[in-house]
Each structure stands twice: as C-alpha cells, then as structure tokens.
C-alpha cells in the first residue's frame, strides 16, 4: 500500500501496514458513553432555519423533531409530532398533534408552538436562509391545543415531504423570550438530544434527552452524549480518528479511505448521497454588464471543457455518478431523459469561445468552499481551453453572501437538497428568481412554479423536464456529479449510512 500523502498520518499508516497495534479508537469515549464526530465546517447559526450547511442539518435532526417522519427504509410517511393528518381541501392540511411531548426545558408541546414556528419563519424578519423550504406555506392556524391547519399558497404535492424534513418545530414561549440570538446560543427542541454547549469555532455538545417521547418513530437514543468537533484540516481529522480523539469522520478522500481500510479498529463505509456538485454562472450579469458569463456560448464552452467522468473516476470515486440535470436524479420529478448533455470536448469548447468573441480566452474568478482539489481540477480543465480561473476559496457562508450580493462570476457549489426527496428542493433554490438564482430567467421560473404545484404526476414530470432542458440548453448551471461519502469510524460503533446524507446518530450504538 502506498504511504499517506500527508505527514501527520504517515506514521499511523506505516504502523498499520507493519501490523503494529494502534490505540483503540474509542478507548476513552466509549467508556464515557460519548460519541465524538468531526467535520470541516460549522453552521453560522445553530438554528435550523438560519443555516443551510449540512453540519447544521445533522444537528437539527438530533435536537428538533418534525411533524411527520419519512421512514428511510420504506419511504412511507409516519407520525412524529403529528399523530395523523388529512387534507381538508387541496390547500389546507389538518394535523392532529401528539399530547405526550415536552420540550427539553420541560414545557409542553402544543399547537401554539407549531403555529408560531410556521408563521414566524414566513415573516421577512425571520430571515430564513433557504426560503424554498417554507414559502409553499401561506400560514398556520390553531384549531385547538392539539389540532392545527397548515394553509398552502397553492396545491403543493411535496407538502408532506417538506413537513418531514426541513421544518422543525420551535418552542414558542422560549423563542419569544430569548430571541434568535439567545436561541442560537442555548437552543431547545423536542428531539432525542438536547444541546448543552455551543462553542463558536469548536463545536457543539449534546446529551440524551431523558424525557424524549416513547412513541417516536426515531426510537430511543442509545448513546448518552454526542459531541460535534470542528476540525477544518482533513489530515488532522484522520489522525484524531486513529488516535482515539474522535469516533467518526466523513468526506474522506478516495485514496485516503482506501488506506484507512488497512488500519486496525477502523471501519470504512462508502455510499452515494443526494448531494450534487455543480458549477453556477453569473448568467444574469450581476458582477459586470460585460461579464463573459452572460454569453450562452461561453457557458456551454465551460460545460464541454470539464471531463466530469474523469473527475468521478479520479476524485469522487465509488458511488458517484455524472449528473446531467439540475437535480439529484432519484428525486421525485427529476429526469435527464431528453435533457441536453455536454460530453468532454475541449476542441468544441475552444471553438465556442472563439465564436463568443474570446479566441484567446479570458480571466475570471472561481469561488468554492469545499473539496479544494475538485475546484482545482476544474481550474485545470478551464485553463486548458484558455479560461484563466483564479480560485477564491471561502467559508460557505461568506461565499453564499458574496454570490447573493452579485459578486461571484462562477462558483463551484454543492447542494444536498436538505435531504428532501423532491426535485423542487433543488430547482426551487437555484432557479426561481430568489437570492441564490444567478440566471434570473422568468421562463424557467414560470415552468418550475407550475411544476411545483401540479398534482398530476405525469404532467408534473413533463414540466420539470421542460424546465431542466431549458436550464441545460442555456447552460445556466452545469451539474458535475453526485457525491459519494466515505465514512470512517471506530469499529466499536454500529453505524449505518443512508443516501440522504443524514448520519442518524440517534440510531447508532456501541458494540
């Protein structure tokens, strides 16, 4: 086996190859019943509606419950905070609420909390980061203490899917008392784990909520404490895993994952996720009136310049698939049937650049926030056809705000759709003339709005196909590939990965 590419881990890899004993990865944490997991990023705000980073989504599913639960094994919707639901009419959903639930401060969960949460997140003052997750609602009304009605702006076939995902319920009285700032420092939910500490730049500490309701479809958590650590450097994360500092890491590069398989006491698991990597262009010309990215042929040239299959083979690895449509292919409504495709063809890219008036190429900035090697590979492909891209590598929140401010000509972005299994969770974020839409095409927006609200399944798919074909033809967004995730964790931990990129630590246990 080849040595690790980086210094800190080399001695551990060498020890593994030589058959020398390494420290038991969970020697301290298992004894204290604490699962320590690490990732490279932290959400700018722990409040689920106020960040859209995957690390925040993970914490949200540990600390907060939603009204409905989608069983990841069967795909069926099951009762969670709501015990039942029925449609009063095509735009009114009535839900009966569970009576045995308390928030983690001991206060009872009632209809007041649901109504407050949904009506609050619909206000401009809430400043919800991903508005697509809530804007399908018109509001919520209390019928009695344990009955609510959710009013929709129009028919929305994915309503149950959203109510089972990115719509957790807040404690009304507590949130009103402490405000968003106080809530982000000391949050309270009804979920299986309660937050005991939030340390900026370091992580979040949680412990099992002893009064978590017994009938939860999530089951009762087995591990007593969970600690999330922010460790930006991948090499350091691996070293911490092998020496027992952490129990679980992910996004391990393909070559390093292969080497970790030889390390005693470590389990490596690979699985595809719903996350899609893509390039997005300033097609609307917000960075400058004469930006090359406004030119359709330039955007198409970029699409032909990238060898996506090679990136899958050499970088992303097992479990990744080249994507052709602006969604994850297995989402309801997503299709690549008949959608224009861009095969790797650098000569055609050069020809298109010349036709666009850039025979010698041009210089631009490429913004990215993760997988620097992926972004650098894109830069290499672009330079081969004459586009001299300079990498601007930022934290996610900074890159997102720069893009929303119209300062980004080209970005390497990824999106996991908040694990919502519906095409609207992808297309609705990037193409409905909202903050994250860099193309601002009213025709695309109109098609998507119709697709989002059409209840006929076949007609809905046809509308998405038309919109996705238009997006691809105009090269507003270039899908690259789905992301696999390489998980590495102590062999003392029983952990199962799911395609929705949600590590369910509440279902994990020590062996």
C-alpha positions as CSV (number, residue, x, y, z in Angstrom):
1,X,0.0,0.0,0.0
2,X,1.2,3.5,-0.8
3,X,2.0,5.8,2.1
4,X,-0.4,8.6,3.0
5,X,0.1,11.8,1.1
6,X,0.3,13.9,4.2
7,X,2.8,13.9,7.1
8,X,0.8,13.6,10.2
9,X,-0.9,10.4,9.2
10,X,2.1,8.7,7.7
11,X,3.4,7.1,10.9
12,X,-0.1,5.7,11.6
13,X,-0.4,4.2,8.1
14,X,3.1,2.8,8.4
15,X,2.2,1.2,11.7
16,X,-0.9,-0.3,10.2
17,X,1.0,-1.8,7.3
18,X,3.5,-3.2,9.7
19,X,0.8,-4.8,11.7
20,X,1.6,-2.8,14.8
21,X,-1.2,-2.2,17.3
22,X,-2.8,1.2,17.2
23,X,-4.8,2.8,20.0
24,X,-8.4,1.6,20.3
25,X,-10.3,4.4,18.6
26,X,-13.0,4.6,21.2
27,X,-10.9,3.8,24.3
28,X,-12.0,7.0,26.1
29,X,-15.3,7.9,24.6
30,X,-17.0,4.5,24.8
31,X,-16.2,4.4,28.5
32,X,-17.8,7.8,29.0
33,X,-20.6,7.0,26.6
34,X,-19.7,9.9,24.3
35,X,-19.7,9.7,20.6
36,X,-17.4,12.3,19.1
37,X,-17.8,13.1,15.4
38,X,-15.9,15.7,13.4
39,X,-16.4,17.7,10.2
40,X,-14.6,20.5,8.4
41,X,-17.3,23.2,8.8
42,X,-19.7,24.6,11.3
43,X,-23.1,26.3,10.7
44,X,-23.0,30.1,11.2
45,X,-26.1,29.7,13.4
46,X,-27.3,26.5,15.0
47,X,-30.9,27.5,14.5
48,X,-32.1,25.1,11.7
49,X,-33.9,27.8,9.7
50,X,-30.9,30.1,9.8
51,X,-28.2,27.9,8.2
52,X,-28.2,25.6,5.2
53,X,-24.9,23.8,5.9
54,X,-25.0,20.1,6.1
55,X,-23.5,20.1,9.5
56,X,-26.4,22.2,10.7
57,X,-28.9,19.8,9.1
58,X,-27.4,16.9,11.0
59,X,-27.7,18.8,14.4
60,X,-31.2,19.8,13.5
61,X,-32.3,16.1,13.2
62,X,-30.8,15.3,16.6
63,X,-32.2,18.2,18.5
64,X,-35.6,19.0,16.9
65,X,-38.5,16.9,15.7
66,X,-40.7,17.5,12.7
67,X,-44.5,16.9,12.4
68,X,-44.1,14.0,10.1
69,X,-41.4,11.3,9.7
70,X,-40.3,9.7,6.4
71,X,-39.1,6.2,7.1
72,X,-35.8,5.9,5.2
73,X,-36.2,2.2,4.7
74,X,-39.8,2.2,3.2
75,X,-40.2,5.8,2.1
76,X,-43.5,5.9,3.9
77,X,-44.7,8.9,6.0
78,X,-45.3,8.1,9.6
79,X,-46.5,10.1,12.7
80,X,-43.9,12.0,14.6
81,X,-45.1,15.2,16.4
82,X,-48.3,14.8,14.5
83,X,-50.3,11.6,15.0
84,X,-52.4,12.0,11.9
85,X,-53.2,14.3,9.1
86,X,-55.8,14.9,6.4
87,X,-56.5,17.2,3.5
88,X,-59.5,19.5,4.1
89,X,-59.1,20.8,0.6
90,X,-56.2,21.0,-1.9
91,X,-54.6,23.9,0.0
92,X,-55.5,23.1,3.6
93,X,-53.8,20.3,5.6
94,X,-55.1,19.5,9.1
95,X,-52.9,17.7,11.6
96,X,-53.6,16.2,15.0
97,X,-50.7,16.6,17.4
98,X,-49.2,14.3,19.9
99,X,-50.1,15.0,23.5
100,X,-47.2,13.3,25.3
101,X,-44.4,15.5,24.1
102,X,-42.3,18.1,26.1
103,X,-39.6,20.4,25.0
104,X,-36.2,19.9,26.6
105,X,-36.9,22.6,29.2
106,X,-39.9,20.6,30.4
107,X,-42.6,22.8,28.8
108,X,-45.4,21.0,26.9
109,X,-45.5,20.9,23.1
110,X,-48.8,22.2,21.8
111,X,-50.4,23.7,18.7
112,X,-49.2,27.1,19.8
113,X,-45.6,26.0,19.0
114,X,-46.5,24.8,15.5
115,X,-48.5,27.9,14.6
116,X,-45.8,30.2,16.0
117,X,-43.0,28.4,14.2
118,X,-44.6,28.3,10.7
119,X,-46.0,31.9,10.9
120,X,-42.6,33.2,12.2
121,X,-40.5,31.7,9.5
122,X,-42.8,33.1,6.9
123,X,-42.1,36.7,8.0
124,X,-39.3,38.8,6.5
125,X,-38.0,39.5,10.0
126,X,-37.2,35.8,10.4
127,X,-34.5,36.0,7.6
128,X,-34.8,32.3,6.8
129,X,-31.7,31.2,4.8
130,X,-33.4,28.7,2.5
131,X,-36.9,30.2,1.8
132,X,-37.8,27.4,-0.6
133,X,-38.3,25.2,2.4
134,X,-41.2,27.3,3.8
135,X,-42.5,29.6,1.1
136,X,-45.0,27.0,-0.1
137,X,-47.0,27.7,3.1
138,X,-49.3,30.6,3.5
139,X,-49.6,30.2,7.2
140,X,-50.8,28.0,10.1
141,X,-53.9,28.3,12.3
142,X,-54.7,26.8,15.7
143,X,-58.0,24.8,15.8
144,X,-57.5,23.6,19.4
145,X,-54.5,22.8,21.7
146,X,-53.6,19.7,19.7
147,X,-55.0,20.5,16.2
148,X,-53.5,22.8,13.6
149,X,-54.2,23.6,10.0
150,X,-51.4,24.5,7.6
151,X,-52.6,26.7,4.7
152,X,-50.8,26.4,1.4
153,X,-50.3,29.2,-1.2
154,X,-51.4,26.7,-3.8
155,X,-51.5,22.9,-4.4
156,X,-48.1,21.5,-3.5
157,X,-47.6,17.7,-4.0
158,X,-44.4,17.7,-1.9
159,X,-46.0,19.2,1.2
160,X,-45.7,16.0,3.3
161,X,-42.1,15.6,2.2
162,X,-41.2,19.1,3.4
163,X,-43.1,18.6,6.7
164,X,-40.9,15.5,7.3
165,X,-37.6,17.3,6.6
166,X,-36.6,21.0,6.8
167,X,-39.5,22.2,9.0
168,X,-38.6,21.5,12.7
169,X,-40.8,23.0,15.4
170,X,-39.6,25.6,17.9
171,X,-40.8,26.3,21.5
172,X,-42.9,29.4,21.0
173,X,-42.7,30.9,24.6
174,X,-39.0,30.3,24.9
175,X,-38.1,31.6,21.4
176,X,-40.1,34.8,22.0
177,X,-38.3,35.2,25.4
178,X,-34.7,34.8,24.2
179,X,-35.0,35.8,20.5
180,X,-32.9,34.4,17.7
181,X,-29.6,35.4,19.2
182,X,-30.3,33.7,22.5
183,X,-31.8,30.7,20.8
184,X,-28.7,30.1,18.8
185,X,-26.6,30.0,21.9
186,X,-28.9,27.9,24.0
187,X,-31.4,26.1,21.7
188,X,-34.3,23.9,22.8
189,X,-36.2,21.3,20.8
190,X,-38.2,18.2,21.4
191,X,-35.6,15.8,19.8
192,X,-33.7,12.9,21.1
193,X,-30.7,15.0,22.1
194,X,-30.5,18.4,23.9
195,X,-27.7,20.9,23.3
196,X,-25.6,21.5,26.4
197,X,-23.0,23.8,24.9
198,X,-22.3,25.8,21.7
199,X,-18.7,26.9,21.2
200,X,-18.0,29.0,18.2
201,X,-15.2,27.6,16.1
202,X,-15.0,24.4,18.2
203,X,-18.3,22.6,18.0
204,X,-21.5,21.6,19.8
205,X,-22.1,19.2,22.8
206,X,-25.3,17.3,23.2
207,X,-26.7,14.8,25.7
208,X,-29.6,12.3,25.5
209,X,-32.9,13.9,26.4
210,X,-34.2,11.7,29.2
211,X,-37.8,12.6,28.6
212,X,-37.9,12.0,24.9
213,X,-41.3,10.7,23.9
214,X,-41.6,7.0,23.9
215,X,-43.6,6.5,20.7
216,X,-41.1,8.4,18.5
217,X,-40.5,6.7,15.2
218,X,-36.8,7.6,15.7
219,X,-36.7,5.2,18.6
220,X,-34.9,6.0,21.9
221,X,-31.3,7.1,21.5
222,X,-28.7,4.6,22.8
223,X,-25.6,6.7,23.2
224,X,-25.6,9.1,26.2
225,X,-23.6,12.1,24.8
226,X,-22.7,13.4,21.4
227,X,-20.0,15.9,20.7
228,X,-19.5,17.6,17.3
229,X,-16.0,18.9,16.8
230,X,-15.0,21.4,14.1
231,X,-11.6,20.2,12.6
232,X,-11.0,22.0,9.3
233,X,-8.0,20.0,8.2
234,X,-8.7,16.5,6.8
235,X,-5.4,15.2,7.7
236,X,-5.9,16.2,11.3
237,X,-9.3,14.6,11.4
238,X,-7.8,11.3,10.3
239,X,-5.1,11.5,12.8
240,X,-7.6,12.2,15.6
241,X,-9.7,9.2,14.4
242,X,-6.7,6.8,14.5
243,X,-5.6,8.0,18.0
244,X,-9.0,8.0,19.6
245,X,-9.7,11.7,19.6
246,X,-12.8,11.3,17.5
247,X,-15.0,8.3,16.7
248,X,-16.5,9.2,13.3
249,X,-15.5,11.3,10.3
250,X,-16.7,11.6,6.8
251,X,-15.9,13.1,3.4
252,X,-12.6,11.1,3.5
253,X,-10.9,11.4,0.1
254,X,-10.9,8.3,-2.0
255,X,-7.2,7.4,-1.8
256,X,-7.1,8.0,2.0
257,X,-10.2,5.9,2.5
258,X,-8.5,3.0,0.8
259,X,-5.6,3.3,3.1
260,X,-7.8,3.6,6.2
261,X,-9.2,0.2,5.4
262,X,-5.9,-1.3,6.5
263,X,-5.9,0.4,9.9
264,X,-7.0,-1.8,12.8
265,X,-10.1,-0.8,14.7
266,X,-11.4,1.4,11.9
267,X,-14.4,0.7,9.7
268,X,-14.7,2.4,6.3
269,X,-18.0,2.7,4.6
270,X,-18.8,4.2,1.1
271,X,-22.2,5.3,-0.1
272,X,-23.8,7.6,-2.6
273,X,-25.6,10.7,-1.3
274,X,-28.2,13.1,-2.7
275,X,-25.6,15.8,-2.8
276,X,-24.7,17.2,-6.3
277,X,-21.7,19.2,-7.2
278,X,-22.2,21.8,-9.9
279,X,-20.9,25.0,-11.5
280,X,-23.1,28.0,-11.5
281,X,-22.6,31.0,-13.7
282,X,-23.4,34.7,-13.4
283,X,-25.7,34.5,-16.5
284,X,-27.7,37.5,-15.3
285,X,-24.7,39.7,-15.5
286,X,-24.8,40.9,-11.9
287,X,-21.0,41.0,-11.5
288,X,-20.5,43.2,-14.6
289,X,-22.5,44.2,-17.6
290,X,-19.8,42.7,-19.9
291,X,-19.0,39.6,-17.9
292,X,-18.3,36.6,-20.3
293,X,-20.7,34.5,-18.2
294,X,-23.7,36.3,-19.8
295,X,-22.8,34.7,-23.1
296,X,-24.5,31.4,-23.6
297,X,-21.7,30.1,-25.8
298,X,-19.2,30.8,-23.0
299,X,-21.2,28.8,-20.5
300,X,-21.5,26.0,-23.0
301,X,-17.8,26.1,-23.6
302,X,-17.2,25.6,-19.9
303,X,-19.5,22.7,-19.9
304,X,-17.6,21.0,-22.8
305,X,-14.3,21.8,-21.1
306,X,-14.9,19.7,-18.0
307,X,-14.2,16.0,-18.0
308,X,-16.7,15.0,-15.4
309,X,-16.3,11.3,-15.9
310,X,-12.6,11.6,-15.2
311,X,-13.4,13.6,-12.0
312,X,-15.7,10.8,-10.9
313,X,-13.1,8.2,-11.5
314,X,-10.0,10.0,-10.1
315,X,-11.5,12.2,-7.4
316,X,-15.0,11.4,-6.3
317,X,-14.7,7.7,-6.5
318,X,-17.1,4.8,-6.0
319,X,-20.7,5.7,-5.6
320,X,-20.5,8.9,-7.7
321,X,-22.5,9.4,-10.9
322,X,-22.2,12.1,-13.6
323,X,-25.3,14.2,-13.4
324,X,-26.9,15.9,-16.4
325,X,-29.9,17.7,-14.9
326,X,-30.1,20.4,-12.2
327,X,-31.4,18.0,-9.5
328,X,-30.5,14.7,-8.0
329,X,-31.6,12.0,-10.5
330,X,-33.5,9.9,-7.9
331,X,-35.6,12.8,-6.6
332,X,-39.3,12.8,-7.4
333,X,-39.8,14.9,-10.6
334,X,-36.1,14.8,-11.6
335,X,-35.3,13.4,-15.0
336,X,-32.4,13.6,-17.5
337,X,-34.4,12.0,-20.3
338,X,-34.1,14.2,-23.3
339,X,-32.1,16.8,-21.4
340,X,-29.1,18.2,-23.4
341,X,-25.8,16.7,-22.4
342,X,-22.3,18.0,-22.6
343,X,-19.6,15.4,-23.2
344,X,-16.0,16.2,-22.7
345,X,-14.8,18.0,-25.8
346,X,-12.1,20.7,-25.3
347,X,-11.8,21.5,-29.0
348,X,-15.5,22.3,-29.2
349,X,-15.1,24.4,-26.1
350,X,-12.3,26.4,-27.8
351,X,-14.5,26.8,-30.9
352,X,-17.4,28.1,-28.8
353,X,-15.1,30.6,-27.0
354,X,-13.9,31.9,-30.3
355,X,-17.5,32.3,-31.6
356,X,-18.3,34.1,-28.4
357,X,-15.5,36.6,-29.1
358,X,-12.9,35.1,-26.8
359,X,-10.5,33.3,-29.1
360,X,-7.7,33.8,-26.5
361,X,-9.9,33.0,-23.6
362,X,-10.3,35.4,-20.6
363,X,-9.6,35.7,-16.9
364,X,-12.2,35.1,-14.2
365,X,-12.6,34.1,-10.5
366,X,-13.9,30.7,-9.4
367,X,-15.4,30.7,-5.9
368,X,-15.5,27.4,-3.9
369,X,-15.9,26.4,-0.3
370,X,-15.1,22.7,0.0
371,X,-13.1,20.0,-1.8
372,X,-10.4,22.3,-2.9
373,X,-8.9,19.6,-5.1
374,X,-12.2,19.3,-7.0
375,X,-12.2,23.1,-7.7
376,X,-8.5,23.0,-8.7
377,X,-9.3,20.2,-11.2
378,X,-12.0,22.4,-12.7
379,X,-9.5,25.2,-12.9
380,X,-7.0,22.9,-14.8
381,X,-9.7,22.0,-17.3
382,X,-10.6,25.6,-17.9
383,X,-7.1,26.7,-18.4
384,X,-6.6,24.0,-21.0
385,X,-9.1,25.8,-23.2
386,X,-7.9,29.3,-22.4
387,X,-10.0,30.4,-19.4
388,X,-7.7,31.5,-16.7
389,X,-9.6,31.0,-13.5
390,X,-8.3,32.2,-10.1
391,X,-9.5,30.3,-7.1
392,X,-11.3,32.2,-4.3
393,X,-11.7,29.7,-1.5
394,X,-14.0,30.9,1.3
395,X,-16.1,29.6,4.1
396,X,-19.6,28.6,2.9
397,X,-21.5,31.5,4.5
398,X,-19.0,34.0,3.0
399,X,-19.3,32.5,-0.4
400,X,-23.1,32.4,-0.2
401,X,-23.3,36.0,0.8
402,X,-20.9,37.1,-2.0
403,X,-23.0,35.3,-4.6
404,X,-26.2,36.7,-3.3
405,X,-24.6,40.2,-3.4
406,X,-23.8,39.7,-7.1
407,X,-20.1,39.5,-6.7
408,X,-19.4,35.9,-8.0
409,X,-18.9,35.3,-11.7
410,X,-18.5,31.5,-11.4
411,X,-18.9,29.2,-8.4
412,X,-18.3,25.6,-7.5
413,X,-21.3,24.8,-5.4
414,X,-22.8,21.7,-3.9
415,X,-26.4,21.0,-2.8
416,X,-27.9,18.2,-0.8
417,X,-31.5,19.4,-1.1
418,X,-31.9,19.3,2.7
419,X,-32.4,15.6,2.1
420,X,-35.8,16.4,0.6
421,X,-36.7,13.7,-2.0
422,X,-38.3,16.1,-4.4
423,X,-36.9,18.0,-7.4
424,X,-38.4,21.2,-6.1
425,X,-35.8,21.2,-3.2
426,X,-33.1,21.7,-5.8
427,X,-34.6,23.7,-8.6
428,X,-36.6,25.9,-6.3
429,X,-33.5,27.1,-4.6
430,X,-31.4,27.9,-7.7
431,X,-34.0,29.0,-10.4
432,X,-37.0,30.8,-9.0
433,X,-35.5,34.3,-9.1
434,X,-34.7,34.3,-5.4
435,X,-31.4,35.2,-3.6
436,X,-29.5,32.2,-5.0
437,X,-30.6,32.3,-8.6
438,X,-27.7,33.6,-10.7
439,X,-29.6,33.3,-14.1
440,X,-32.9,35.0,-13.3
441,X,-34.8,33.6,-16.2
442,X,-38.6,34.3,-15.9
443,X,-39.5,31.5,-18.3
444,X,-37.7,28.9,-16.2
445,X,-39.2,30.3,-13.0
446,X,-42.7,30.1,-14.5
447,X,-42.2,26.5,-15.6
448,X,-40.9,25.5,-12.2
449,X,-43.8,27.2,-10.3
450,X,-46.2,25.3,-12.5
451,X,-44.3,22.0,-11.9
452,X,-44.2,22.6,-8.2
453,X,-47.9,23.0,-7.9
454,X,-49.2,20.4,-10.5
455,X,-50.8,17.4,-8.8
456,X,-50.8,15.2,-11.8
457,X,-47.6,13.1,-11.6
458,X,-47.0,12.7,-15.3
459,X,-47.8,16.3,-16.1
460,X,-45.5,17.4,-13.3
461,X,-42.6,15.3,-14.6
462,X,-43.1,16.8,-18.1
463,X,-43.0,20.3,-16.7
464,X,-39.8,19.6,-14.8
465,X,-38.3,18.0,-18.0
466,X,-39.1,21.1,-20.0
467,X,-37.5,23.4,-17.3
468,X,-34.5,21.2,-16.9
469,X,-34.0,21.0,-20.6
470,X,-34.0,24.8,-20.8
471,X,-31.6,25.1,-18.0
472,X,-29.2,22.7,-19.6
473,X,-29.6,24.2,-23.1
474,X,-28.7,27.6,-21.9
475,X,-26.1,26.2,-19.5
476,X,-27.2,28.2,-16.6
477,X,-25.9,25.5,-14.3
478,X,-23.5,22.6,-15.1
479,X,-24.2,19.5,-12.9
480,X,-21.0,17.7,-12.3
481,X,-21.7,14.5,-10.3
482,X,-23.4,13.1,-7.3
483,X,-21.3,13.0,-4.2
484,X,-20.4,9.7,-2.5
485,X,-19.4,9.9,1.1
486,X,-16.6,7.9,2.6
487,X,-17.3,7.4,6.3
488,X,-14.6,6.2,8.6
489,X,-15.4,5.3,12.2
490,X,-14.3,3.2,15.2
491,X,-15.2,-0.4,14.8
492,X,-16.8,-0.3,18.2
493,X,-19.5,1.9,16.7
494,X,-22.6,0.4,15.0
495,X,-23.4,3.0,12.3
496,X,-25.5,2.7,9.1
497,X,-25.3,5.3,6.3
498,X,-28.3,6.5,4.3
499,X,-28.5,8.0,0.8
500,X,-30.0,11.3,2.2
501,X,-26.6,12.2,3.7
502,X,-28.1,12.3,7.2
503,X,-26.0,10.3,9.7
504,X,-28.6,9.2,12.2
505,X,-26.5,9.1,15.4
506,X,-29.6,8.6,17.5
507,X,-29.9,5.2,15.9
508,X,-26.2,4.3,16.4
509,X,-24.9,2.3,19.4
510,X,-21.7,0.9,20.8
511,X,-21.0,-2.8,20.1
